Amino acid sequence: MPLVDALKGIACVLIVSHHLAFYGPMSDVALSLAPSLISWLYDYGRLAVQVFLVMAGFLTAGQLSRFARSGQCVPLLSLVWQRYLRLAIPYVSALLVAIVVAALIRPWLHHESVPSAPDFWRVISHVFMLHNWVGHEALSAGVWYVAIDLQLYSLAVLLFWVGQKLAGPTDPHDVVARSRLTAWVVSLTSMLMLASLLFFNRDAGFDITGLYFFGSYALGMMARWASGRRHPWLWLAALAAVGGLALMLEFRIRIAIALATSMVLGVVLLRGSWHWLHHGLLAWLGRISYSVFLIHFPVCLVFNAAWHHWFPTLPWVNILGMGLALMASLACGHLFWALVENRGSAKVMGALAALR
């Protein structure tokens, strides 16, 4: 899906740029030269996460729809375990790189953006994606999102599994049974989506849980499911009304972006107008976006440490350094994707499958 690749690629670049603006000292020195740009990236670049949330829900809905069409019972624990492995293999590898890089530059860069040396339990909490729950300092930027992604996927699969249990046996050739399953799954997902949009997402105390973000995730799921319904435009209109209600209750720019992304995905999917988005650069960025997301922080730490040591007071050199750090993050992301996310994950998954 070229649109998904394009959105992932653009969002990935924005997230890296946000972290370059957020974590100094390069951005601190460069601020006087480009205050508007750096301030915008600092304040709003992080909102690109909403695009990832919506697209993740969109893709999860597509995966779950295959179980509905085949009549196969969704393997709840197996799917969650597979999702954990797909996230964790590159994630843990990137964490090890971040720990080593932070240890190497800690004597040279005394800055709050450099993570402190971790103990055993802090590393373990990160490996099992529980660091936010137990209050441990993050070992790298953005690792909270990986944990939230696993929670959201688990919630979506759980809702589908419960819907299957409530709907009873489903024959793939029985239209009535499939409609009953769809009704249950959509109803359960809608209820949790509303609870998230109208309640959980309005309380920052829930932001370490998937409940806080499920509204955005479910907007993507609903946009995908709308394409297979008899009156898809009515589905999208209803989705827009739900999002509008949430924004009327309390305007949140993050929800507005999530709603807009889901509408774009839904409309483009229905119209089938993907061809104009076939662009090599965007496809490449979309493909490596997760690897870039994981590996960019230690790359940026290296650039920050080097520039702070060699060019501590030159704004134009530091803004150039930010640009070079972005390019280096993309290059390292491509290498990480080739060696770890693509090849390494495939080998580990294959080995585990052989053991079973």
C-alpha positions in Angstrom: 0.0 0.0 0.0 2.0 3.0 -1.2 0.0 5.5 0.9 0.9 3.6 4.1 4.6 3.6 3.0 4.4 7.3 2.2 2.8 8.2 5.6 5.2 6.0 7.5 8.2 7.6 5.8 7.1 11.2 6.3 6.2 10.5 10.0 9.5 8.7 10.6 11.5 11.8 9.4 9.3 14.1 11.6 9.9 11.9 14.7 13.7 11.9 14.2 13.6 15.7 13.6 11.5 16.2 16.7 14.1 14.2 18.8 16.9 16.3 17.3 15.1 19.4 18.4 14.1 18.0 21.8 17.4 16.5 22.8 20.3 19.0 22.8 22.8 20.4 22.9 23.0 20.9 19.1 19.4 22.3 19.0 20.1 24.6 22.0 23.0 26.2 20.0 21.1 26.3 16.7 18.0 27.7 18.2 19.1 31.3 17.7 19.5 30.7 14.0 16.2 28.9 13.3 13.9 29.5 16.3 10.6 29.0 14.5 11.6 25.7 12.9 13.2 24.2 15.9 10.4 25.3 18.2 7.8 23.9 15.8 9.6 20.5 15.7 10.0 20.6 19.5 6.3 21.2 20.1 4.6 19.5 17.2 7.0 17.0 15.6 6.0 14.3 18.1 2.4 14.4 16.8 3.6 12.2 13.9 3.2 9.4 16.4 -0.5 9.6 15.8 0.0 8.7 12.1 1.8 5.6 13.2 -0.9 4.7 15.7 -3.7 5.0 13.0 -1.7 3.0 10.4 -0.9 0.3 12.9 -4.6 -0.1 13.6 -5.4 0.0 9.9 -2.9 -2.9 9.2 -4.1 -4.9 12.2 -7.7 -4.7 11.0 -6.6 -6.1 7.7 -4.8 -9.0 9.3 -7.8 -9.8 11.6 -10.3 -9.6 8.6 -8.6 -12.6 7.1 -9.6 -14.7 10.1 -13.2 -13.4 9.7 -13.3 -14.4 6.0 -11.8 -17.9 6.6 -13.9 -18.7 9.6 -10.7 -19.6 11.5 -10.6 -19.0 15.2 -8.1 -16.3 16.0 -5.1 -17.8 17.9 -4.9 -15.1 20.6 -1.8 -16.0 22.5 0.1 -17.1 19.3 -0.6 -13.8 17.5 0.5 -11.7 20.6 3.6 -13.8 21.0 4.5 -13.4 17.3 3.9 -9.6 17.5 6.2 -9.4 20.5 8.9 -11.2 18.7 8.6 -9.1 15.6 8.9 -5.9 17.7 11.4 -7.2 20.3 14.1 -8.7 18.1 15.1 -5.4 16.5 14.0 -3.4 19.6 16.3 -5.3 22.0 19.2 -5.1 19.5 18.7 -1.3 19.2 18.6 -1.0 23.0 22.0 -2.7 23.3 23.4 -0.3 20.8 21.9 2.7 22.7 23.4 1.4 26.0 26.9 1.0 24.5 26.8 4.3 22.8 25.6 6.1 25.9 28.3 4.5 28.0 31.0 5.6 25.5 29.9 9.2 25.3 28.8 9.7 28.9 32.3 10.9 30.0 32.4 13.4 27.1 28.8 14.8 27.1 27.3 15.9 30.4 23.8 16.5 29.3 20.3 15.5 30.5 19.6 13.8 27.2 22.2 11.1 27.9 20.6 8.1 29.7 22.1 7.1 33.0 23.9 3.7 33.2 21.3 1.0 33.6 21.2 -1.8 36.2 20.0 -5.3 35.5 16.3 -4.8 36.4 16.1 -1.7 34.3 17.3 -3.6 31.3 14.9 -6.5 32.0 12.0 -4.1 32.3 12.8 -2.7 28.9 13.2 -6.1 27.3 9.7 -7.1 28.4 8.4 -3.6 27.6 7.3 -2.9 31.2 9.6 0.1 31.9 6.8 2.7 31.9 4.7 0.5 34.3 7.5 0.3 36.8 8.7 3.8 36.4 12.2 3.2 35.0 14.0 5.9 33.0 14.0 5.2 29.2 17.2 3.8 27.7 16.4 5.3 24.3 14.0 7.8 22.8 10.6 6.5 21.7 10.8 3.1 23.4 7.5 3.9 25.1 5.8 3.6 21.7 7.0 0.0 21.1 5.5 -1.0 24.4 2.2 0.8 23.6 2.1 -0.8 20.1 2.2 -4.3 21.7 -0.5 -3.3 24.2 -2.7 -2.0 21.4 -2.3 -5.0 19.2 -3.1 -7.3 22.1 -6.2 -5.3 22.9 -7.4 -5.5 19.2 -6.8 -9.2 19.0 -8.5 -9.8 22.4 -11.6 -7.9 21.2 -11.7 -9.9 18.0 -11.3 -13.2 20.0 -14.1 -12.2 22.4 -16.3 -11.3 19.4 -15.7 -14.7 17.9 -16.7 -16.4 21.2 -19.9 -14.3 21.4 -20.8 -14.8 17.8 -20.3 -18.6 17.9 -19.0 -20.9 15.1 -18.6 -19.1 11.8 -18.8 -20.8 8.5 -16.9 -18.7 5.9 -19.8 -19.4 3.4 -22.5 -18.4 5.9 -23.2 -14.7 5.3 -25.4 -14.4 8.3 -22.8 -15.9 10.6 -20.1 -13.6 9.2 -22.4 -10.6 9.7 -23.0 -11.6 13.3 -19.3 -11.9 13.9 -18.7 -8.5 12.3 -21.4 -6.9 14.4 -19.9 -8.2 17.6 -16.3 -7.3 16.7 -17.2 -3.8 15.5 -19.5 -3.2 18.6 -16.7 -4.2 21.0 -14.1 -2.2 19.2 -16.4 0.8 19.0 -17.2 0.8 22.7 -13.5 0.7 23.7 -12.7 3.4 21.0 -15.4 5.7 22.5 -14.2 5.0 26.1 -10.6 5.9 24.9 -11.6 9.1 23.0 -14.1 10.4 25.5 -12.4 9.3 28.8 -9.0 7.7 28.9 -7.4 10.0 26.4 -8.4 13.0 28.4 -6.5 11.8 31.5 -2.7 11.9 31.2 -2.5 9.3 34.0 -3.5 6.6 31.5 -0.7 7.5 29.0 1.4 4.5 30.0 -1.4 2.2 28.9 -2.9 1.3 25.5 -6.2 2.6 26.7 -5.0 6.1 26.3 -4.1 5.6 22.6 -6.7 3.0 21.6 -9.0 5.7 20.2 -6.4 6.6 17.5 -5.6 3.0 16.9 -9.3 2.1 16.5 -9.9 5.0 14.0 -7.4 3.2 11.8 -9.1 -0.1 12.3 -12.5 1.3 11.4 -11.2 3.0 8.3 -10.0 -0.3 7.1 -13.2 -2.2 7.9 -15.3 0.5 6.2 -14.0 -0.6 2.8 -15.6 -4.0 3.1 -19.0 -2.8 4.1 -22.1 -2.4 2.0 -22.3 1.4 2.5 -18.7 2.3 3.1 -19.2 6.1 2.9 -21.8 6.0 5.6 -19.2 4.1 7.8 -16.7 6.8 7.2 -19.2 9.5 7.9 -20.1 7.8 11.2 -16.4 7.6 12.0 -16.0 11.3 11.3 -19.0 12.1 13.5 -17.4 10.1 16.4 -14.1 11.9 16.0 -16.0 15.2 15.8 -17.8 14.4 19.0 -14.6 13.7 20.8 -13.1 17.0 19.6 -16.2 18.9 20.6 -16.0 17.5 24.1 -12.3 18.5 24.3 -10.2 19.6 21.4 -6.9 17.7 21.2 -4.7 18.2 18.2 -3.4 14.7 18.5 -7.0 13.3 18.0 -7.6 15.7 15.1 -4.5 14.4 13.4 -5.5 10.8 14.0 -9.0 11.5 12.6 -7.6 13.2 9.5 -5.2 10.3 8.9 -8.0 7.7 9.2 -10.2 9.6 6.8 -7.4 9.9 4.3 -6.7 6.2 4.5 -10.4 5.3 4.2 -11.1 7.5 1.3 -8.0 6.5 -0.7 -8.7 2.8 0.0 -12.2 3.2 -1.3 -11.2 5.1 -4.4 -8.4 2.8 -5.1 -6.1 5.7 -6.0 -2.8 4.4 -4.8 -0.8 4.5 -8.1 0.3 8.1 -7.8 2.1 7.4 -4.5 4.4 4.8 -6.0 7.7 6.7 -5.3 11.0 4.9 -4.6 12.1 7.3 -1.9 8.8 7.1 0.0 8.7 3.4 -0.3 12.2 3.1 1.0 11.5 5.4 4.0 8.3 3.5 4.8 10.1 0.1 4.6 12.9 1.1 7.0 10.8 3.4 9.3 10.8 1.1 12.3 14.5 0.5 12.1 15.1 4.3 11.8 12.8 4.8 14.8 14.8 2.3 16.9 18.4 3.2 15.9 18.3 7.0 15.4 18.7 8.0 19.1 22.2 6.6 19.6 23.2 8.1 16.2 21.9 11.5 17.3 23.8 11.1 20.6 27.1 10.6 18.8 26.5 13.7 16.7 25.5 15.8 19.7 28.6 14.7 21.6 30.9 15.4 18.6 29.4 18.7 17.8 29.4 19.8 21.5 33.1 19.0 21.7 34.2 20.5 18.4 31.7 23.3 17.7 30.1 24.3 21.0 29.1 27.8 20.0 28.5 28.1 16.2 24.7 28.1 15.4 25.1 27.5 11.7 27.5 24.5 12.2 25.1 23.0 14.7 22.0 23.3 12.5 24.2 21.6 9.8 25.0 18.9 12.3 21.3 18.3 12.9 20.8 17.8 9.2 23.7 15.4 9.0 22.4 13.5 12.0 19.1 13.1 10.3 20.8 11.7 7.1 23.0 9.5 9.2 20.0 8.2 11.1 18.4 7.2 7.8 21.5 5.5 6.6 22.0 3.6 9.8 18.3 2.7 9.8 18.7 1.2 6.4 21.7 -0.9 7.6 19.9 -1.9 10.7 16.9 -2.9 8.7 19.0 -5.1 6.3 21.0 -6.8 9.1 18.6 -7.0 12.0 15.0 -6.3 11.3 14.8 -8.0 7.9 17.5 -10.7 7.9 18.0 -11.2 11.6 14.4 -11.4 12.6 13.6 -13.8 9.8 16.4 -16.1 11.0 15.2 -16.0 14.6 11.5 -16.5 13.7 12.5 -19.4 11.4 14.5 -21.0 14.2 11.7 -20.8 16.7 9.3 -22.2 14.1 11.6 -25.1 13.6 11.7 -25.8 17.4 7.9 -26.0 17.5 
